Amino acid sequence: MDENNLKKSKTSRFILPMYGQPLFKNSPLNYYLINSYFDKDNNIYVVFDNINDDKLTLIIYNLTCDPNYIDSSYADDNMEVILKLKIPKEFEADFTNFKQGKFTKFSTKFKKLLEESYGRVSSRKERDKLSGKPIIKVFDAINPIDEKYKDIANYYGVELAAIMEHGEILEPPDEDKELFKTIEELYGIKQ
């Protein structure tokens, strides 16, 4: 999506701050995190490389102390640690908006949390160096400015009015990619 985290899910980018874990480019979390997903019951799964490291141990400890922590497990021959968390009550409506791609409809409290986590800076006309696509930062998604709408319309060759009418500059999370699957499900192994 932005800030060199193209391989990380939108769930990682938008939802982890609910647990005090924003995904910064050079943060220990970004280094150890494989990805984050959600399930059909709106639980969050945070998947880490299982590496013996004090920084990772602290991240996992903090998440297991969170009141929304549900369970932990290991997968892929103990190469991965998976934490299961529920959505904090105060952000349940925001999570619904997230799944629907209604980023501009987030609550003021959630927008403030995301801004505190990632900053209040628009990417304006920044482009990905490899693809040339417009970069969309979290701030752009929750508070799009006219210049960003114009940049996206110009890049994709669509009418500005169509994007403005839709109101969102970022697509909803792709459930095929963001829905949690076990290793066995990913590899089609029957249990």
C-alpha positions as CSV (number, residue, x, y, z in Angstrom):
1,M,0.0,0.0,0.0
2,D,2.5,2.6,1.0
3,E,5.9,3.2,2.6
4,N,7.5,0.1,1.2
5,N,5.0,-2.3,2.8
6,L,3.4,-3.5,-0.3
7,K,3.6,-7.1,0.9
8,K,1.9,-6.4,4.2
9,S,-1.9,-6.6,4.3
10,K,-4.2,-3.6,4.9
11,T,-5.2,-5.5,8.1
12,S,-1.6,-5.1,9.2
13,R,-1.4,-1.4,8.3
14,F,-4.8,-0.3,9.6
15,I,-5.8,-2.7,12.4
16,L,-2.5,-3.3,14.3
17,P,-2.5,0.3,15.7
18,M,-5.7,-0.7,17.6
19,Y,-3.4,-2.9,19.8
20,G,-0.6,-0.2,20.1
21,Q,1.4,-1.8,17.3
22,P,1.7,0.5,14.2
23,L,3.6,-0.9,11.3
24,F,6.5,1.5,10.7
25,K,9.0,0.9,7.9
26,N,11.9,0.2,10.1
27,S,10.2,-1.0,13.3
28,P,11.0,-4.4,14.9
29,L,7.3,-5.3,14.3
30,N,7.8,-4.9,10.5
31,Y,10.9,-7.0,10.6
32,Y,9.3,-10.0,12.4
33,L,5.7,-9.7,11.2
34,I,4.8,-12.1,8.4
35,N,1.3,-10.5,8.0
36,S,-2.1,-10.0,9.7
37,Y,-5.4,-11.3,8.7
38,F,-9.0,-11.4,9.8
39,D,-11.6,-14.3,9.9
40,K,-15.3,-14.5,9.3
41,D,-15.9,-13.9,13.0
42,N,-13.9,-10.6,12.9
43,N,-11.0,-12.0,14.9
44,I,-7.5,-10.8,13.9
45,Y,-4.6,-13.1,13.4
46,V,-1.1,-11.7,13.7
47,V,1.5,-14.1,12.3
48,F,5.2,-13.7,13.2
49,D,8.4,-15.5,12.2
50,N,9.3,-17.7,15.2
51,I,12.7,-16.2,15.9
52,N,14.4,-16.2,19.3
53,D,14.9,-12.4,19.7
54,D,14.2,-10.2,22.7
55,K,12.5,-7.5,20.6
56,L,10.0,-10.1,19.2
57,T,9.5,-11.6,22.6
58,L,8.5,-8.1,23.9
59,I,6.1,-7.5,21.0
60,I,4.4,-10.9,21.6
61,Y,4.3,-10.3,25.3
62,N,2.7,-6.9,24.9
63,L,0.1,-8.4,22.5
64,T,-0.7,-11.4,24.8
65,C,-1.2,-8.9,27.7
66,D,-3.7,-6.9,25.6
67,P,-7.3,-7.4,27.0
68,N,-8.4,-8.4,23.4
69,Y,-5.9,-11.3,23.3
70,I,-7.7,-14.7,22.7
71,D,-5.1,-17.4,22.0
72,S,-1.7,-18.3,20.5
73,S,-0.5,-21.2,18.4
74,Y,2.4,-22.3,16.3
75,A,2.3,-23.3,12.6
76,D,4.5,-24.4,9.8
77,D,6.6,-26.8,12.0
78,N,6.9,-24.2,14.7
79,M,8.4,-21.6,12.2
80,E,5.5,-19.2,12.9
81,V,3.8,-17.8,15.9
82,I,0.1,-16.9,15.5
83,L,-1.7,-14.6,17.9
84,K,-5.5,-14.4,17.8
85,L,-7.1,-11.2,19.0
86,K,-10.6,-9.8,19.0
87,I,-11.4,-6.3,17.7
88,P,-11.5,-3.8,20.6
89,K,-15.2,-2.9,21.3
90,E,-14.6,0.8,20.8
91,F,-13.4,0.1,17.2
92,E,-15.9,-2.5,16.1
93,A,-17.7,0.0,13.8
94,D,-14.4,1.1,12.4
95,F,-13.5,-2.5,11.6
96,T,-16.8,-2.9,9.7
97,N,-16.0,0.3,7.8
98,F,-12.5,-1.1,7.1
99,K,-13.8,-4.3,5.6
100,Q,-16.2,-2.3,3.4
101,G,-13.4,0.0,2.3
102,K,-15.0,3.0,3.9
103,F,-11.8,4.5,5.3
104,T,-13.1,8.1,5.3
105,K,-15.9,6.9,7.6
106,F,-13.7,5.9,10.4
107,S,-14.5,7.4,13.8
108,T,-12.7,10.5,14.9
109,K,-11.0,8.5,17.7
110,F,-9.7,5.8,15.2
111,K,-8.6,8.5,12.7
112,K,-6.7,10.2,15.5
113,L,-5.0,6.9,16.5
114,L,-3.9,6.3,12.9
115,E,-2.6,9.8,12.6
116,E,-0.7,9.5,15.8
117,S,0.7,6.2,14.5
118,Y,1.6,7.2,11.0
119,G,1.6,11.0,10.9
120,R,-0.5,13.6,9.2
121,V,1.3,13.8,5.9
122,S,-0.2,13.3,2.5
123,S,1.8,11.6,-0.2
124,R,0.4,14.2,-2.6
125,K,1.8,13.2,-6.0
126,E,4.4,10.7,-4.8
127,R,4.8,7.6,-7.1
128,D,6.1,4.2,-6.5
129,K,9.6,4.1,-8.1
130,L,9.0,0.7,-9.7
131,S,5.4,0.7,-10.8
132,G,4.8,4.4,-11.1
133,K,1.5,4.0,-9.3
134,P,0.4,6.8,-6.9
135,I,1.4,6.0,-3.3
136,I,-1.5,6.1,-0.9
137,K,-0.5,6.6,2.7
138,V,-2.8,5.9,5.6
139,F,-3.4,9.6,6.0
140,D,-4.5,9.9,2.3
141,A,-7.0,7.0,2.8
142,I,-8.6,8.5,5.9
143,N,-8.4,12.2,4.9
144,P,-8.1,12.4,1.1
145,I,-7.3,15.8,-0.4
146,D,-8.5,17.0,-3.8
147,E,-5.0,16.8,-5.2
148,K,-4.8,13.1,-4.4
149,Y,-8.2,12.4,-6.0
150,K,-6.9,14.2,-9.2
151,D,-3.6,12.3,-9.2
152,I,-5.4,8.9,-9.0
153,A,-8.0,9.8,-11.6
154,N,-5.2,11.0,-13.9
155,Y,-3.1,7.8,-13.4
156,Y,-6.0,5.5,-14.0
157,G,-7.5,7.6,-16.8
158,V,-10.9,7.9,-15.2
159,E,-13.2,10.8,-14.6
160,L,-12.4,12.8,-11.4
161,A,-16.2,13.0,-10.7
162,A,-16.4,9.2,-10.5
163,I,-13.7,9.0,-7.9
164,M,-15.1,12.0,-6.0
165,E,-18.5,10.4,-6.0
166,H,-17.2,7.1,-4.6
167,G,-15.4,9.2,-1.9
168,E,-12.6,6.6,-1.3
169,I,-9.2,6.5,-2.9
170,L,-8.3,3.0,-1.6
171,E,-10.0,-0.2,-2.4
172,P,-11.4,-2.4,0.4
173,P,-9.2,-5.2,1.7
174,D,-9.3,-8.2,-0.7
175,E,-10.8,-11.1,1.4
176,D,-9.0,-13.7,-0.8
177,K,-5.7,-12.2,0.5
178,E,-6.7,-11.0,3.9
179,L,-8.9,-13.8,5.2
180,F,-6.9,-16.0,7.6
181,K,-6.0,-19.5,6.3
182,T,-4.1,-22.2,8.1
183,I,-0.9,-23.6,6.5
184,E,-2.9,-26.7,5.7
185,E,-5.6,-24.6,3.9
186,L,-3.0,-22.6,2.0
187,Y,-1.3,-25.8,0.7
188,G,-4.5,-27.7,0.2
189,I,-3.5,-30.4,2.8
190,K,-6.4,-32.4,4.2
191,Q,-6.4,-33.0,7.9
